[in-house]
Amino acid sequence: MDPIKTDVVVIGAGPGGYAAAFYAADLGKKVILIEQDKRLGGVCLNRGCIPSKALLHATQLIDDARSSESRGIVFAAPKVHLEKLRAWKDSILAKLSQGIAGLAQKRGVQVIHGRAHFESSNSLRVETEGHQSFINFDQAIVAVGSRPALPRAFDLGNPRIMTSTEALEIPEIPENLLVVGGGYIGMELGTVYSSLGSKVTVVEAADAILAGADADLVRPVARYAEQHFREVRLKTKVASMATAGKQIKVVTEVGGQLKEELYDSVLVSVGRVPNADDMGLENTKVEQDERKFIKVDAQMRTSDPSIFAIGDISGGILLAHKAAREARVAVETLVGEEATSKNVIIPAVVFTHPEIAWCGLTEAEAKAQGREVLVSKFPWAASGRAMTCDATEGLTKLIVDPETERLLGMGITGLHAGDMIAEGVALIEMGATVKDLTMMVHPHPTLSESIMEAAEAFFGHCTHVHTRKRTAENA
């Protein structure tokens, strides 16, 4: 069989891969998109961002119903039909995946379902059921993503020990669930299972949950966990796991003391590892780091002139929107345009209850760098809109350069924080000052007003909170 010839081959049809394939096709390139799964969309659509947000929305309704009694509206106790919940979630994934396939067809992107293996820097083999095909390409973009890490000590072959992939299928609602890892995946899925009725215990080796976010932004989420989870244990390590009948025996260590407990299920969320196995990268000039992530430069070029890498496989923060941005950088570079991923503001969102979002420089990062910054905050307890939503635990904060008064960072905790943080990205990217922000009229009553009011608080004339006026002496 003669090899197929193409300008660009993209390996992996996640948010980075299909974005790269579509953009390259839009710019006139002949493109082949290879995906080993039956459905397009990658981890984000099928086993990550989308299913988790669907379940978080569904379970938020349970929490809202329970809390509505204080508003004079009383619902009967909710009944959860897992089969219907799974079917609803899966219908969303199917529709989105079908939409991606339709867009590929309209753009003339050829989709091949199979596993790609590099034969050389300009050729690869695609293995599908029952046969294989060969592709010669001018340039390749590797976007194969990552998968949940499962340490060997925890990999007992027991379905009661889950990663996020299995947990999102909601095989059952365990009475007692242990979540190993207090990062965003552990806290989000812990929230889902807690709302469904599980007694959730989170153990985290570090001294705080949600590392990366400022402590004041995390505090409302920690309070929610204290109220809705059975327990959150910090500075706690899992020493061992073992099957014990229909349960999992877990030994944890805190301060040198061992504690043995039984759980119905365990969710292991201790990070992710790159999908770089058995790709034939050794047949190319591509280099990997000690964790097997592919090394890239600011244009997403690998050490092989014909191959780019984007998204999770290239390391850094593992976020879908980062992958989509890197897709544009890679494609623009390969068509000869100037592009870079350096100094791009990538927002982060944790979809817990309440949500946390931040972008740019955090207060903790500034402190670690020894960089002087000014911080201005607006508490949502002073927001009329937050009160009407029972969301007064929220907080909006600004990180400001003391000399230029330019915005360096923004953080939000509260209802719809993830939707609002894009304003912070735009302001920082455009080099806006705090004064600029005070001049931008925000609609009332909205949660987004808190961004403007945090800016007003910086100068000491915020309408809804009293703050000391900033002068040269107290700046």
C-alpha positions as CSV (number, residue, x, y, z in Angstrom):
1,M,0.0,0.0,0.0
2,D,1.4,3.4,-1.0
3,P,1.8,5.9,1.9
4,I,-0.6,8.8,2.2
5,K,1.0,12.1,1.7
6,T,0.0,15.2,3.6
7,D,1.3,18.6,4.7
8,V,0.5,18.3,8.4
9,V,-0.4,15.4,10.5
10,V,-1.8,16.0,14.0
11,I,-1.6,13.2,16.5
12,G,-4.3,13.4,19.2
13,A,-7.8,15.0,18.8
14,G,-8.1,16.7,22.1
15,P,-8.7,20.5,22.5
16,G,-5.1,21.1,21.4
17,G,-5.0,18.6,18.6
18,Y,-8.3,19.4,16.8
19,A,-7.7,23.1,17.3
20,A,-4.4,22.7,15.5
21,A,-5.8,20.6,12.8
22,F,-8.7,23.0,12.1
23,Y,-6.5,26.1,12.1
24,A,-3.9,24.5,9.8
25,A,-6.7,23.6,7.4
26,D,-8.1,27.1,7.6
27,L,-4.7,28.4,6.5
28,G,-4.7,26.1,3.5
29,K,-2.8,23.1,4.7
30,K,-3.7,19.5,3.8
31,V,-4.3,17.9,7.2
32,I,-4.7,14.4,8.7
33,L,-5.9,14.1,12.3
34,I,-5.2,10.8,14.1
35,E,-7.1,9.8,17.2
36,Q,-6.9,6.3,18.8
37,D,-10.2,6.7,20.6
38,K,-13.5,6.1,18.8
39,R,-14.7,9.6,19.8
40,L,-12.9,12.8,19.1
41,G,-12.3,15.4,21.8
42,G,-9.6,13.8,23.9
43,V,-9.4,13.5,27.6
44,C,-11.0,16.9,28.2
45,L,-14.2,16.1,26.4
46,N,-14.5,12.4,27.2
47,R,-12.8,11.8,30.5
48,G,-12.1,15.2,32.1
49,C,-13.3,18.8,31.8
50,I,-16.7,18.3,30.2
51,P,-18.0,15.3,32.2
52,S,-16.7,16.6,35.5
53,K,-18.4,20.0,34.9
54,A,-21.7,18.3,33.9
55,L,-21.6,16.3,37.2
56,L,-20.7,19.4,39.2
57,H,-23.6,21.2,37.7
58,A,-26.0,18.4,38.4
59,T,-24.8,17.9,42.0
60,Q,-24.9,21.7,42.6
61,L,-28.7,21.4,42.1
62,I,-28.8,19.0,45.0
63,D,-26.9,21.4,47.2
64,D,-29.1,24.3,46.1
65,A,-32.3,22.3,46.9
66,R,-31.0,21.4,50.3
67,S,-30.1,25.0,51.1
68,S,-33.3,26.6,49.8
69,E,-35.2,25.9,53.0
70,S,-33.8,29.1,54.4
71,R,-35.4,31.0,51.5
72,G,-38.8,29.5,52.3
73,I,-38.7,27.0,49.5
74,V,-38.7,23.3,50.6
75,F,-38.1,20.4,48.2
76,A,-38.5,16.7,48.9
77,A,-35.3,14.7,49.4
78,P,-33.6,14.2,46.0
79,K,-33.6,10.7,44.4
80,V,-30.5,10.0,42.3
81,H,-31.0,7.6,39.3
82,L,-27.4,6.8,38.4
83,E,-28.3,5.3,35.0
84,K,-30.1,8.5,33.9
85,L,-27.4,10.7,35.3
86,R,-24.7,8.8,33.3
87,A,-26.9,8.8,30.2
88,W,-27.4,12.5,30.4
89,K,-23.7,13.1,30.9
90,D,-22.8,10.8,28.0
91,S,-25.3,12.4,25.7
92,I,-23.4,15.7,26.1
93,L,-20.1,14.1,25.3
94,A,-21.6,12.4,22.2
95,K,-23.1,15.6,20.9
96,L,-19.8,17.5,21.3
97,S,-17.8,14.8,19.8
98,Q,-20.1,14.6,16.8
99,G,-19.8,18.3,16.4
100,I,-16.0,18.1,16.2
101,A,-16.3,15.3,13.6
102,G,-18.7,17.5,11.6
103,L,-16.3,20.5,11.7
104,A,-13.4,18.3,10.6
105,Q,-15.4,17.1,7.6
106,K,-16.4,20.6,6.6
107,R,-12.8,21.8,6.8
108,G,-11.6,18.8,4.7
109,V,-9.5,17.4,7.6
110,Q,-9.1,13.6,7.1
111,V,-9.7,11.8,10.4
112,I,-8.1,8.4,11.0
113,H,-8.9,6.4,14.1
114,G,-5.9,4.4,15.2
115,R,-2.6,4.5,17.1
116,A,0.3,6.5,15.5
117,H,3.9,5.3,15.6
118,F,6.7,7.4,14.2
119,E,8.8,5.5,11.6
120,S,11.1,8.5,11.1
121,S,11.0,12.3,11.4
122,N,8.7,12.5,8.3
123,S,6.7,9.3,8.3
124,L,4.6,7.3,10.7
125,R,2.5,4.1,10.8
126,V,-1.1,4.1,12.0
127,E,-2.4,0.9,13.5
128,T,-6.1,0.3,13.3
129,E,-8.2,-2.8,13.8
130,G,-7.1,-5.4,11.4
131,H,-4.7,-3.3,9.3
132,Q,-2.2,-0.5,9.2
133,S,-1.5,2.5,7.0
134,F,1.5,4.7,6.4
135,I,1.7,8.5,6.2
136,N,4.4,10.7,4.9
137,F,4.2,14.3,6.2
138,D,6.1,17.6,6.0
139,Q,5.3,18.5,9.6
140,A,3.7,16.8,12.6
141,I,2.1,18.2,15.7
142,V,2.0,15.8,18.7
143,A,-1.0,16.4,21.0
144,V,-1.5,13.1,22.7
145,G,-2.2,14.5,26.1
146,S,-1.8,12.9,29.5
147,R,-3.4,10.4,31.8
148,P,-4.0,10.1,35.5
149,A,-1.0,8.9,37.5
150,L,-1.6,5.7,39.5
151,P,1.4,4.8,41.7
152,R,2.4,1.1,41.5
153,A,1.7,0.7,45.2
154,F,-1.9,1.7,44.7
155,D,-2.5,-0.3,41.5
156,L,-4.0,-3.4,43.0
157,G,-6.2,-4.2,40.0
158,N,-9.2,-3.6,42.2
159,P,-12.0,-1.5,40.6
160,R,-12.7,0.1,43.9
161,I,-9.5,2.0,43.5
162,M,-10.3,4.7,40.9
163,T,-8.6,7.4,39.0
164,S,-10.6,10.4,37.7
165,T,-11.3,8.3,34.5
166,E,-13.3,5.7,36.4
167,A,-14.7,8.1,39.0
168,L,-16.4,10.1,36.2
169,E,-18.3,7.0,35.2
170,I,-19.9,7.0,38.7
171,P,-20.1,3.2,38.9
172,E,-21.8,3.6,42.3
173,I,-22.2,6.0,45.2
174,P,-19.8,4.6,47.9
175,E,-20.8,5.2,51.5
176,N,-17.3,6.0,52.4
177,L,-14.9,7.5,49.8
178,L,-11.2,8.3,50.3
179,V,-9.7,10.9,48.0
180,V,-6.0,10.8,47.8
181,G,-4.8,14.3,46.8
182,G,-6.2,17.7,47.5
183,G,-5.6,19.2,44.1
184,Y,-8.3,20.5,41.8
185,I,-9.3,17.0,40.5
186,G,-9.6,15.6,44.0
187,M,-11.5,18.5,45.3
188,E,-13.9,18.7,42.3
189,L,-14.7,15.0,42.3
190,G,-14.9,14.9,46.1
191,T,-17.5,17.6,45.8
192,V,-19.5,15.6,43.3
193,Y,-19.5,12.4,45.4
194,S,-20.2,14.3,48.6
195,S,-23.3,15.9,47.1
196,L,-24.4,12.5,45.8
197,G,-24.3,11.2,49.4
198,S,-20.8,9.8,50.0
199,K,-18.9,10.5,53.2
200,V,-15.7,11.9,51.7
201,T,-12.3,12.0,53.4
202,V,-9.5,13.9,51.6
203,V,-5.9,13.3,52.5
204,E,-3.2,15.7,51.2
205,A,0.5,15.3,51.7
206,A,1.1,19.1,51.6
207,D,0.0,21.6,54.3
208,A,-2.8,23.0,52.2
209,I,-5.3,22.0,49.6
210,L,-5.3,23.5,46.0
211,A,-1.6,24.4,45.8
212,G,-1.1,27.2,43.3
213,A,-4.0,29.3,44.5
214,D,-3.6,32.0,47.1
215,A,-4.6,31.0,50.6
216,D,-7.3,33.6,50.9
217,L,-9.0,32.4,47.7
218,V,-8.9,28.8,48.9
219,R,-10.3,29.6,52.3
220,P,-14.0,29.5,51.3
221,V,-13.5,26.2,49.5
222,A,-11.8,24.8,52.7
223,R,-14.8,26.0,54.7
224,Y,-17.2,24.2,52.3
225,A,-15.2,21.0,52.6
226,E,-15.2,21.2,56.4
227,Q,-19.0,21.5,56.3
228,H,-19.7,18.9,53.6
229,F,-16.9,16.4,53.7
230,R,-16.3,14.0,56.5
231,E,-12.7,15.2,56.9
232,V,-9.8,16.9,55.2
233,R,-6.4,15.8,56.5
234,L,-3.4,17.8,55.6
235,K,0.3,16.7,55.9
236,T,-1.0,13.1,55.5
237,K,0.6,10.4,53.4
238,V,-0.8,7.1,52.3
239,A,1.5,4.4,53.4
240,S,-0.2,1.4,51.8
241,M,-3.5,0.0,50.4
242,A,-4.8,-3.5,50.3
243,T,-8.0,-5.3,49.3
244,A,-10.1,-6.3,52.3
245,G,-13.1,-8.1,51.1
246,K,-15.5,-5.6,49.5
247,Q,-13.5,-2.7,50.9
248,I,-10.0,-1.2,50.7
249,K,-7.8,-1.1,53.7
250,V,-5.8,2.1,53.8
251,V,-2.9,2.9,56.1
252,T,-2.1,6.6,56.4
253,E,0.8,8.3,58.1
254,V,0.6,11.6,60.0
255,G,3.6,12.9,62.0
256,G,5.1,9.4,62.1
257,Q,1.8,7.8,63.4
258,L,0.1,5.2,61.4
259,K,-3.7,4.9,61.1
260,E,-5.6,2.0,59.5
261,E,-9.1,2.4,58.0
262,L,-11.5,0.8,55.7
263,Y,-13.1,2.6,52.7
264,D,-15.7,1.4,50.2
265,S,-13.8,3.2,47.3
266,V,-10.6,5.2,46.9
267,L,-10.1,7.9,44.3
268,V,-6.4,8.5,43.5
269,S,-5.7,12.0,42.2
270,V,-2.0,12.6,42.6
271,G,-1.2,14.1,39.2
272,R,-0.9,13.2,35.6
273,V,1.7,11.5,33.4
274,P,2.3,12.1,29.6
275,N,1.0,9.7,27.0
276,A,4.4,9.3,25.4
277,D,4.7,5.5,25.5
278,D,5.3,3.5,22.4
279,M,5.0,6.3,19.9
280,G,8.3,5.7,18.2
281,L,9.8,9.0,19.3
282,E,13.2,7.2,19.4
283,N,13.0,7.1,15.6
284,T,12.9,10.9,15.5
285,K,15.1,13.7,17.0
286,V,12.5,14.6,19.6
287,E,13.9,14.9,23.1
288,Q,12.0,14.2,26.4
289,D,12.7,15.3,29.9
290,E,13.1,13.1,32.9
291,R,9.3,12.8,33.3
292,K,8.9,11.8,29.6
293,F,7.3,15.2,28.7
294,I,8.4,16.4,25.2
295,K,10.8,19.3,25.3
296,V,9.7,22.3,23.3
297,D,10.7,26.0,22.8
298,A,8.4,29.0,22.9
299,Q,7.1,28.3,19.4
300,M,6.2,24.7,20.4
301,R,9.0,23.3,18.3
302,T,10.7,20.1,19.5
303,S,14.4,19.3,18.8
304,D,13.2,17.7,15.6
305,P,12.7,20.4,12.9
306,S,9.7,18.5,11.5
307,I,7.8,17.9,14.7
308,F,5.9,20.2,17.1
309,A,4.3,19.3,20.5
310,I,1.5,21.0,22.3
311,G,-0.7,20.6,25.3
312,D,-0.2,18.2,28.2
313,I,2.5,16.2,26.4
314,S,4.7,19.3,26.3
315,G,4.5,19.8,30.1
316,G,3.9,22.9,32.1
317,I,0.4,23.5,33.4
318,L,-2.0,20.8,32.1
319,L,-5.0,22.8,31.0
320,A,-7.2,22.5,27.9
321,H,-7.2,26.2,27.0
322,K,-3.4,26.3,27.3
323,A,-3.3,23.5,24.7
324,A,-5.6,25.4,22.4
325,R,-3.4,28.5,22.6
326,E,-0.3,26.4,21.9
327,A,-2.1,25.0,18.9
328,R,-2.3,28.4,17.4
329,V,1.3,29.1,18.2
330,A,2.5,25.9,16.5
331,V,0.4,26.3,13.4
332,E,1.4,30.0,12.9
333,T,5.0,29.0,13.3
334,L,4.9,26.2,10.8
335,V,3.2,28.5,8.2
336,G,6.0,31.1,8.7
337,E,4.3,33.6,10.9
338,E,5.7,35.0,14.2
339,A,4.2,33.5,17.3
340,T,5.2,32.6,20.8
341,S,3.8,31.0,23.9
342,K,6.1,33.1,26.1
343,N,4.4,35.5,28.6
344,V,0.9,34.4,27.6
345,I,-1.6,34.9,30.5
346,I,-3.2,31.5,31.1
347,P,-6.1,31.6,33.6
348,A,-6.7,28.7,36.0
349,V,-10.1,27.7,37.3
350,V,-11.1,25.2,40.0
351,F,-14.8,24.2,39.7
352,T,-15.3,23.5,43.3
353,H,-18.2,24.9,45.4
354,P,-17.5,27.8,45.3
355,E,-15.3,28.2,42.2
356,I,-11.8,29.6,42.3
357,A,-10.2,31.4,39.4
358,W,-7.0,33.3,39.0
359,C,-4.7,34.7,36.3
360,G,-1.4,36.5,36.0
361,L,0.8,36.9,39.1
362,T,-0.5,35.5,42.4
363,E,0.3,37.0,45.7
364,A,2.1,33.8,46.7
365,E,4.3,33.9,43.6
366,A,5.1,37.6,44.2
367,K,6.2,36.7,47.7
368,A,8.3,33.7,46.5
369,Q,10.0,36.0,44.0
370,G,10.6,38.7,46.5
371,R,8.6,41.1,44.3
372,E,6.9,44.0,45.9
373,V,3.2,44.2,45.0
374,L,0.1,45.9,46.3
375,V,-3.1,43.9,46.9
376,S,-6.6,45.2,46.8
377,K,-9.7,43.1,47.8
378,F,-13.4,43.4,47.6
379,P,-15.4,41.0,49.8
380,W,-18.6,39.7,48.3
381,A,-20.3,40.1,51.7
382,A,-20.7,43.7,50.5
383,S,-22.2,42.8,47.1
384,G,-25.9,43.0,46.8
385,R,-25.9,40.5,43.9
386,A,-23.9,38.0,45.9
387,M,-26.4,38.3,48.7
388,T,-29.3,37.5,46.4
389,C,-27.4,34.4,45.3
390,D,-26.4,33.3,48.8
391,A,-22.8,33.7,47.6
392,T,-21.4,36.1,50.2
393,E,-18.4,33.9,50.9
394,G,-16.8,35.2,47.7
395,L,-13.8,37.4,47.2
396,T,-12.2,39.4,44.4
397,K,-8.6,40.5,44.6
398,L,-6.2,42.5,42.4
399,I,-2.4,42.2,42.3
400,V,-0.9,45.6,41.4
401,D,2.5,46.9,40.5
402,P,3.3,49.6,43.0
403,E,5.2,51.9,40.6
404,T,3.1,51.8,37.5
405,E,-0.2,50.7,39.1
406,R,-0.6,48.2,36.3
407,L,-2.6,45.0,37.0
408,L,-0.3,42.1,37.4
409,G,-2.8,39.5,38.6
410,M,-6.4,38.8,39.5
411,G,-8.1,36.2,41.7
412,I,-11.7,35.4,42.3
413,T,-13.5,33.0,44.6
414,G,-17.2,32.6,44.3
415,L,-20.1,31.8,42.1
416,H,-19.2,32.0,38.3
417,A,-15.6,32.9,39.1
418,G,-14.5,30.9,36.1
419,D,-16.7,32.9,33.8
420,M,-15.5,36.3,35.2
421,I,-11.7,35.7,35.2
422,A,-11.5,36.3,31.4
423,E,-11.9,40.0,32.2
424,G,-8.7,39.8,34.2
425,V,-6.9,38.1,31.4
426,A,-7.9,40.8,29.0
427,L,-6.9,43.7,31.4
428,I,-3.5,42.2,32.1
429,E,-2.8,41.4,28.5
430,M,-3.7,44.9,27.5
431,G,-1.5,46.5,30.2
432,A,-4.4,48.1,32.0
433,T,-3.9,50.1,35.2
434,V,-6.2,50.0,38.2
435,K,-7.3,53.5,37.2
436,D,-8.4,52.2,33.8
437,L,-10.5,49.5,35.6
438,T,-12.2,52.1,37.8
439,M,-13.3,53.9,34.7
440,M,-14.9,50.8,33.1
441,V,-18.7,50.8,34.0
442,H,-19.9,47.4,35.2
443,P,-23.6,46.6,35.2
444,H,-25.5,46.6,38.5
445,P,-26.4,44.4,40.2
446,T,-23.9,41.7,39.1
447,L,-21.0,39.7,40.5
448,S,-18.7,41.3,37.9
449,E,-19.1,44.6,39.7
450,S,-16.8,43.2,42.4
451,I,-13.9,43.6,39.9
452,M,-14.5,47.3,39.5
453,E,-15.1,47.7,43.2
454,A,-11.8,46.0,44.0
455,A,-10.1,48.6,41.8
456,E,-12.0,51.4,43.5
457,A,-11.0,50.0,46.9
458,F,-7.4,50.4,45.8
459,F,-7.8,54.1,45.8
460,G,-10.0,54.2,48.9
461,H,-13.2,55.3,47.3
462,C,-15.1,52.0,46.9
463,T,-18.8,52.7,47.2
464,H,-19.8,49.5,49.1
465,V,-16.8,49.1,51.4
466,H,-14.9,51.6,53.5
467,T,-11.2,51.5,52.9
468,R,-8.4,53.8,53.8
469,K,-7.5,56.2,51.0
470,R,-4.2,55.3,49.4
471,T,-1.6,58.0,49.7
472,A,2.2,58.3,49.1
473,E,2.7,57.6,52.9
474,N,0.6,54.4,53.0
475,A,1.0,53.1,49.5
